[in-house]
């Protein structure tokens, strides 16, 4: 199982709608709007890194109102 944080910047005023929409995507554990340089932070999981990448590109980045994403895989050192 691969988990990651996805940091999202949105258009002004779209953070809540983006977080609510992303929360419904299979594999998303949490999606919360936050303050700071990012507007939404998502915790997601998938079986493989490739599946995670497909989720981000095919589902998350397609949500209306997103301007940029940064995916940060969780590592256990």
N, C-alpha and C positions, 0 to 999 in steps of 0.2 A: 504494500500500500504506500502510495506517495501522497504527501500532503504539501500544500503551499499556501502562502498568503499572496493574494492578488491585490495590489495597490492601484486604485483607480482615480483618475481625474475626470471630472464631468463638466458639462456646460453649466453655467451659472443657474442655480435653482433646480437642477435635475437630480441631485444626490439622493434624495429620499425615494424617488420613483425608480432610479437605477438600482438602489439597494433592494427594494421590494421585488423588482423584476428578477434580479440575479438570484435572490434567495430561493426562487422556485426552480432553478436549474438543478437537475440531478447531479449529485456529487458536491454540491455546495453545502458546507456545514453551517456557516454563519455569513451574513452580509450586513454590515453596519455602516451608517453614515457617520463620519468623523470630521473633526476640524483639523486644520493644518495644511500641508502641501498636497495632501490627497483628500478626496471627498468621500470615498467609500473604501473600506477594507474588507476583503472576502477571505474566508478560510475554506479551502476546497480540498477534496481528495479524489484519487483515482487509482486504478490498478497499476498503471505504469506511467513513466514520464511522457511517453508518446500520447497516451490517453489524456493526460493532463494538458498537454499542448493543444490537442484537438479540441478539448473543452474550452480552453481560453480563446482560441482563434475562431472556432465555429459557433460558439454559443455566447460566451461572455462579451467578446469584442463586438458582437452584432447588436447588442442592446443599444437602443436609441439614447443619445445623450452622453455617451462615453467619448472622451477625447484622447485618452492615453491610459495604457495599463503597464504595470511592472509586476512580473511574476517572480516570487521569491520562494523556491522550494525549501521545505524544512529538512535540515540535516541533523543527524544524531552523531556528535563527535565523541 
